[in-house]
Amino acid sequence: MSSIIEIQPDVCSGKPVVIGTRVTVSTVLSYLSAGDSIESILEAHPELTREMILACLDYARRLGDMHVLVQKAS
């Protein structure tokens, strides 16, 4: 998906993380969904960059795009 997001079985139980960190995509999305700003996430996690946070959002968007709505035929 993104070269900034990686999945390694031995890092955070195989959850998608920001490359080179142990910060999961889920953690970043949780902050954002709680209303935290990108700036506040950067303060809490100085190892992240704005580009990394945006890559987490893009990763989630792409996963959402992969789901296909199948309508039941009437």
trRosetta pair geometry for C-beta under 8 A, 3 or more apart (Angstrom, degrees):
i j d omega theta_ij theta_ji phi_ij phi_ji
1 5 5.9 -20 79 66 111 126
1 58 7.8 161 159 120 105 92
1 59 5.4 87 130 -123 144 80
1 62 5.3 158 -145 87 115 154
1 63 7.8 -16 -108 -53 151 79
2 5 4.4 69 64 16 103 100
2 55 4.7 153 160 -165 158 105
2 58 6.0 103 -71 92 136 118
2 59 5.5 -87 5 -73 126 93
2 62 7.9 173 -36 10 94 148
3 19 7.3 -26 148 -24 56 152
4 18 6.3 -22 157 -146 89 74
4 19 5.5 -129 -166 10 39 110
4 51 6.9 -158 -97 133 156 93
4 52 5.5 -163 178 -118 132 66
4 55 3.8 -25 71 -175 139 173
5 16 5.2 9 -179 -176 112 111
5 17 7.2 155 -153 77 66 29
5 18 6.6 -50 -101 -101 59 42
5 19 6.8 -128 -88 -34 8 86
5 25 6.2 25 -130 -69 123 122
5 55 5.9 -171 -36 145 95 112
5 56 7.0 129 -82 -92 117 55
5 59 4.8 76 -39 -86 165 143
6 11 7.6 36 104 64 105 147
6 16 7.2 156 78 -149 26 65
6 17 6.2 -30 65 65 76 78
6 18 8.0 42 22 159 81 12
6 19 4.7 85 -9 -92 116 83
7 14 6.0 36 -175 -171 93 67
7 15 7.4 -122 -125 125 86 16
7 16 5.2 -45 -77 -92 92 64
7 17 7.5 133 -93 16 44 73
8 11 4.1 54 71 17 109 110
8 14 7.0 -129 92 -110 32 53
8 17 7.6 -48 25 32 92 117
9 14 4.8 0 -118 -83 48 101
11 14 7.5 107 64 -74 60 29
11 15 8.0 -106 110 51 74 67
11 17 5.8 -92 132 16 121 147
11 22 6.5 -140 -170 -112 96 78
12 15 4.5 -72 124 45 111 101
12 17 5.3 126 25 -60 142 126
12 22 5.7 149 -54 -161 110 80
12 24 5.5 -179 172 -73 158 105
15 24 4.8 -8 121 -127 129 124
15 25 7.4 -147 156 29 94 86
15 26 6.5 -55 -179 3 134 120
16 24 6.6 96 81 -158 57 76
16 25 4.4 1 98 -1 109 126
16 26 7.7 121 61 -20 87 81
16 59 6.4 174 152 170 153 149
17 21 6.1 -150 164 83 109 75
17 22 6.2 -48 -148 -143 147 29
17 23 6.1 124 -159 71 89 44
17 24 5.2 -61 -97 -99 74 50
17 25 6.9 -134 -96 -23 23 72
18 21 4.6 9 81 45 97 121
18 23 4.9 -3 26 73 114 101
18 24 7.9 -165 -4 -111 75 7
18 25 7.3 135 -47 -71 71 64
18 28 7.2 89 -43 -38 119 138
18 48 6.3 14 130 -109 173 95
18 52 4.8 48 -145 -171 132 120
18 55 7.3 113 -118 78 90 122
18 56 6.9 -48 -73 -64 100 105
20 47 7.8 -149 115 169 98 115
21 45 7.8 59 -161 -176 151 121
21 47 5.3 141 -102 121 122 132
21 48 7.0 -9 -52 -72 168 78
21 52 8.0 62 9 -167 140 151
23 27 5.5 -113 -169 68 74 137
23 28 6.5 72 154 -48 109 98
23 45 5.8 65 -96 -150 149 150
23 47 7.1 171 -17 81 130 115
23 48 6.3 -53 56 -66 168 116
24 27 4.6 108 60 -4 81 98
24 28 7.3 -148 98 1 50 82
25 28 5.8 -57 -156 38 37 110
25 29 6.1 32 150 -16 70 110
25 56 4.7 171 -140 -140 79 94
25 59 5.5 -87 -132 87 145 144
25 60 6.8 170 165 -55 121 91
26 29 5.7 -58 -143 42 30 109
26 30 6.1 38 155 -27 65 105
27 30 5.7 -52 -149 30 29 114
27 31 6.8 31 153 -18 62 101
28 31 5.9 -52 -156 32 33 112
28 32 6.5 26 151 -13 65 108
28 41 6.5 65 -136 -157 77 146
28 48 7.6 151 -99 -128 119 156
28 52 7.9 -140 -101 131 154 87
28 53 5.7 -169 -161 -130 129 72
28 56 4.1 -15 90 166 145 175
29 32 5.6 -56 -147 41 35 110
29 33 5.9 31 157 -17 70 109
29 56 6.1 -148 -51 153 82 116
29 57 7.5 142 -96 -88 86 58
29 60 5.8 112 -96 -67 135 148
30 33 5.9 -56 -140 40 27 106
30 34 6.3 26 157 -19 62 109
31 34 5.9 -65 -153 37 26 109
31 36 4.2 -57 175 52 86 137
31 40 7.5 -165 -179 96 120 101
31 41 5.0 110 130 -93 156 110
31 44 7.5 -166 -117 52 145 148
32 35 7.9 89 177 -37 31 10
32 36 6.3 -83 -83 61 31 83
32 38 7.9 20 -97 -73 99 66
32 41 7.4 -16 -60 -53 77 142
32 53 7.8 138 -62 -174 122 107
32 57 7.2 94 -60 -82 178 103
36 40 4.7 -117 -170 80 96 128
36 41 5.8 109 129 -53 124 86
37 40 4.8 98 54 5 79 98
37 41 7.2 -140 97 -2 45 84
38 41 5.6 -56 -152 36 36 112
38 42 6.3 37 150 -21 67 106
38 50 5.9 54 166 -124 134 84
38 53 5.3 147 -135 105 99 161
39 42 5.6 -54 -149 35 32 113
39 43 6.6 34 151 -20 64 103
40 43 5.5 -48 -149 33 36 114
40 44 6.4 32 153 -15 66 106
41 44 5.7 -58 -147 42 33 108
41 45 6.0 -21 168 31 70 106
41 48 6.6 -46 137 80 97 148
41 53 5.9 113 96 -104 145 137
42 45 6.7 -76 -128 66 23 71
42 46 6.9 60 172 -104 63 46
42 48 6.0 -125 -110 84 62 98
42 49 7.5 38 -117 -133 108 24
42 50 6.9 -18 -75 -66 132 69
42 53 7.4 -78 -61 -33 86 139
43 46 7.3 4 -150 -68 22 79
45 48 4.4 42 114 3 111 115
48 52 4.7 -131 -157 76 83 137
48 53 6.1 77 163 -50 128 89
49 52 4.8 105 51 0 71 100
49 53 7.4 -137 96 -2 42 85
50 53 5.8 -56 -153 36 35 110
50 54 6.3 31 152 -15 68 107
51 54 5.8 -56 -146 41 31 110
51 55 6.3 38 151 -26 64 105
52 55 5.5 -51 -149 31 32 116
52 56 6.9 39 149 -23 62 97
53 56 5.7 -46 -158 25 36 114
53 57 7.0 35 146 -14 63 101
54 57 5.5 -50 -154 35 41 113
54 58 6.3 41 148 -19 68 105
55 58 5.4 -52 -144 39 35 113
55 59 6.2 45 152 -26 65 102
56 59 5.6 -48 -148 31 31 115
56 60 6.6 29 153 -16 62 104
57 60 5.8 -55 -152 37 32 110
57 61 6.3 34 150 -20 65 106
58 61 5.5 -51 -146 35 34 114
58 62 6.3 33 156 -19 66 105
59 62 6.0 -57 -149 37 27 109
59 63 6.6 28 152 -18 62 105
60 63 5.7 -53 -149 35 32 112
60 64 6.4 34 152 -19 64 106
61 64 5.6 -58 -153 37 32 113
61 65 6.4 33 150 -21 66 106
62 65 5.5 -50 -147 34 35 115
62 66 6.7 43 152 -29 62 100
63 66 5.7 -51 -158 22 35 117
63 67 7.6 36 149 -23 61 96
64 67 6.1 -51 -164 20 40 110
